[in-house]
Amino acid sequence: MRKKTVLLLPLCVLAAAAVWAVAAGDAADPLVSLSYLNGAFTNTVDAEIDRRLDAAGSAWSPAPEVPPATAAGWTESCLKEGDLLLVNTGGSVLLLAGSGQVTYASGAVVDVTAGAELPSGGLLQPRHRYLVAEDTAASFLVTSKTAVADCQGVYSLNASPAVDYYAMASALKSLHLFQGSLTGYGQGFDLHAAPTRLQALIMFIRVLGEEQEALAWTGVHPFEDIQPGSQGEKYVGYAYERGYTNGYSATQFRPSNPVSAQQYTEFILRALGYSSAANTNLSDTLDRAQNAGVLTPGEAAMLQTDPFLRAELVYISYYALEATVPSSGRTLAETLMEKGVFTQWERDSAPQVASWRL
């Protein structure tokens, strides 16, 4: 019965076409009678269908069942908090960055790297391979703001509505405002890592639309901890010469030190024209950013309490594009387009961010 159901439509078309070619008449007599359609024509089509079904029977085989998502090799996914990887028997998960938790009702999940079973509710360890055992359906939940995981086997993804930091990073990269590192996973965005002072300064100069000027810098600076001749020296020397930064001290910049939410937000306020390097009191930076429309109250509250990671640096930079530059009344995005940092087409075709602001 299934064989006839699958093959019925194409065979009907072929048989009808063959019979109609004989029965339809010519230009002088283009019409056939209703009695012919209901009688001889229909009987002939039925007979032709049965003949072709019988002839095709020995060669027919059902199409294989295709699961929703199958990865023969390792497939990388950039994830956000609340995303759920549903993995079936024989599937594997390898957490490259971030944190997660596994749950399952029955069966087992094996930590192949440690050689031990991971109980339901157990926390995932980075760079450990987890194998879903026989007769097991496991759920791997992302518990960090961002995560990167490799998956293999049969799995599916239930996406959460949480903030999509990876989409923001991809959008900024397409606008030439954010670049990845040499890390071989997660597009090199390293959103789980704390940004350094040098990384924050480079992002600030890009948001200003002055990266090319910085890379062309050839002056001098007082900082002894900046490697001479390096690309980082160009950014630091340019920013110091322009009065964008005073350094950590008179002779130290501390390029590898972590940057705080207040420090980076202050950079953005300076880029927009709401502050300057003369202001060294950052205790009210987040409040001033709210007043300037750069941050929402929810974002300021998050930055007050959460560790400041590259994910937050991306978040602030992405939404700063919508903020108004007071000197011109235009948005930062419009200002950067006027400077030629990116085009309107690049802006329109940048990856879309579906999540809402905090």
N, C-alpha and C positions, 0 to 999 in steps of 0.2 A: 504493500500500500504506500509506504514512504517513497519507494522508488518511483511509482507513478506520480505522486504529488510533486516530487522534485523535477521530473522531466516533462510534466504535462504541458506547461506553458510554452516552452520553446518548440516542442513537437507539434502543438496545436498550430502555432504560427507557420511552421514549415509545411505541415500537411495542408492547411487551408490555402497557403500560397500556391502549392502545387495544383490542387484541385481547382482553385479559382482561375488559374491561368488557362485551364482547359474549358471551364464552364462559362466564363463571363461574356463570351460573344465578341463581336468586333464593333467597329464604329457605327455600322449600320443598325446594329441591334445591341446596344450597350447594357440593357437591363435584363435581369432574370426574374422569373416569377417567384412569388412567396411560396407557392407549393413546392417549387424546385429546391428552395433554400431549406424548407422544413423536411423534405423527403430525401431525394437522391443525393443532394449536396452534403447534408448532415451525415447520412449513412456512409458516404464515401470518406469523409473526414475521419469519422470514428474508426473505420477500418484501417486507414492509413496510420492513425495514432497507435493502434494496437500492433500493427506490423513493426513500426519503428521502436516501440517499447520492447517488443520481443527481441529485436535485433540488437538493441543496446544493453539488454539485461546482463549479459555475461561480462561486459566491460565496466559496468557502473559500480562505484563504491562511494560510501558516504564521505562528506568533507570532514576533516578532523575538527574536534572541538578546540577552539582557540580561547585561552584564558584572557581575562581583562588586561593583564600586564605580565609579561614573562621576559626575564633577562637571562640569556644564556651565559653571558659574562657579567662582570661587575658593572653596575650602572650607578652613576653618582646623582644624588639629589641634594639641592640646597633647600633647607627646611626652616620653619619658624615655630615659635612656641605653640603647642597645642596640635601640631600636625601629627597624624597617626598613620604609621606604616602597618598595614595588615599583611602578614606574611604567612604562607601556608607551608605544609610539610615539605621539607627539603630545601626551603629557602634560607638565605643567609643575610645577615645585616652586619656591617662593619662601620662603627661610629668613628668618623675622622675628626670631628670637632663638635663641641657642645656637650649636652648631657641628655639622658633619656632614661626611660623606665619600660620594662616589659611586663605584660600581664597575659595570662592564658587560663582557661577554665580547666583544661585537662591536658595530659601529655607531658611534654618536656621541652625546654630550650637549653641547649648545651653551649657553654662558653668553651669553644674549641681551643682558644688560645690558652686558657687556664686549665683545660681538661677537667671541667667540673660543670655540674648542672646549675643553671641560674634559676632560682625559684620565682614564681609569679610575684610581681611587685618588686623584683630586684632592679638595682640601678645598673646601667650600662657603663662599661669602662671604655675609654677611648682606645681605638686601635685593637680592640678585641673582636674576634669573629664569633658571631652567635648563630648557631644552626638550629632551625626549627625541626624537632623530631617528628617521627611518624604519628599520624592521627592528631596533629596539633595545629591549632590556628592561633597565632600569637599577634598581639598588638604592641607595637613599639611607639611609645609616646615621647615627643620632644618636650623637655621640661626647661630648656634654656631659650633665650630670646632668638638665637640662631643656632643652626646645627648643619653639619654636612655628613651624609651617610652614603655608603655604597650598599647596593642591594643586588641579590642574585636569586634567581628562581621565580616562583609565582608570588606576586605581591600587588598591592594597590595602595593608593594614598588618599586619605581623607584630609583635605586641607582645612585648617582652622582660619577664623577671621582675624587673627592677631596681626600686629604690625609686620609688614613684609619688608624687612631691611634689605634683603637680597635684591628685590625689585628696585628699591631706591638706589642701591649701589650700581646696579646695571644701568639705570637711567642716567646717573651722574657720569658713568664711564662713557656712555654714548655721547655725552655733551662735553667730553674732554675735561671734566672737572675732578675725576677720581680715577686712580690707577691701582691695579692690583700689585701684589708682591711676586716673588718667585715661588711662593707656595704652590704646590702642584694640585691642590684641590680647592673647591669652593671658589673657582675663578680667581684665586689669589687675593680675594678681598679681605681675608683674615678678620671678619667682623666680630669674632669672639675674643680678639686680642685687644689689649689696652693701647691706645694711640700714644706715640711719643711726641715730644715737643717739636721735633723736626717735622714729623708727619703733619702735625696740626698747622705748622707754619706754611708748609707747602700747599696744603689745602686752602688756607687763607689767601695765599697769593693767587691761586687759581680762581677763587671766588671773586677776587678783585679784578680778574681779567688781565693780570700783568705777568703771567708765567714767562712769556717770550722775552720780556724785558729783564726778568730775573735771570734767565738762562744766558743772557748776553752780558751780564754784569762782570766787570773786571777790576773792581776797586779793592780796598783793604778794609779789614775789620779788626777788632781787638780780641776776639775770642780764641783762646789757646786750645780749646777742646774740639775745634772744627778742623777736619782733615784738609790740609791745603790741596788745592787742585780738584777737589771732589765736587760733584754736582750739588751736594748739600751745602757746600760753602757758598755757591752762587745764590741760593735762596736766602741763606742767613745773611750774607753780606749785603744783598740787595735790600732785604727788609730792614736791616740796621741802618743803612744809608738813608732809606726813605723815612725813617722814624717810626716804622711799624712795630718794632720790638726793641727793648733795651737789654735783652739777655737776662740770664739768671743773676749775673753779677757783672762787674766791670770787665772781667776777663774770661768768664765762663758762660757758655750758652746752655750746657747740659742737654745735648740733642737727644739722648736716649732716655731721659727722664719721662715718666708718664705725665700727661697733661690732664687737667681737671675739666669738668663740665663748665665751670665758671670761666676758666682761661680760654677755652675754645669759643664759648659764646661771646666773650669779650672781643675776640678776633672778628667774629661775624658782625658785631655791632660797629666795629671800626671799619669793616669793609663796606657797610651800608652808609656810614657817615653819622652814626648815632654816638660815637665815642672816638677817642684817640689814644695814642700811646702815653699821653701825659697823665691819663687816669690810671693810677696804680691800685686803687681801692676796688677790689672785685667782690666785696661782700654783698653788694646790691645788684650785681650783674644780671642775675636771672629775673629780678623784679623789673629792671630797666628793659630787658628784652621783652617782657610781657607788655610793658607800656608802649614799646615800639612796634608791637604786632609781630615780632619775630617768633615768640613762643606763646603757646596757650597755657592757662593755669595748670592743666593736666601734664603738659610737657615739663613745665618748671618743677612741679612736684616730683615727677619721675627722675629728673636730673639731680634733684636734691638728695635722693635716697639711693638710687641704683649706682653700681660701679660704672664708671665712664669707659665705654668700649668703642671700638671703631664703628660698631653698629650705631651708637648714639651720635658719633661725629657725622656719619652719613645722614642720619635722620635730620639733624639740625641744618646741615648744608642743603639737603633736598628741599625742605620747606622754606629755607631762607630765600630761595628763588622767587617765591611768591610775595616776599616782603617788599615794601616800598622804599626806594631811595629818596630821602627827604629833599635833597638838593634838586632833583629833577621831577619828582612825582611819578616816575616810572618804577616798575618792578625791577628787582635785581636781574631776573631773566631777560627782560627787555634791554637793560643796560649792557649785559654781556653780549647779547646779539648785536647791538650797535657797535661794540668793540670788536666784533668778528670772532668771538670765542667759539660760538656755535651758531648755526643757521636756524631759521624758523622751521625748515623741513626737518632738521635734526631734532628740534624740540618736539615737533608734532609726532615724529616717528619713534621717539624714545620709548623704552619699555614702560608700560602703564603700571601704576601702583593701585591695587584694588582696595587696600586696607584704609581705614579712617585715621585721622589724627587723634592723638590722645586728648 
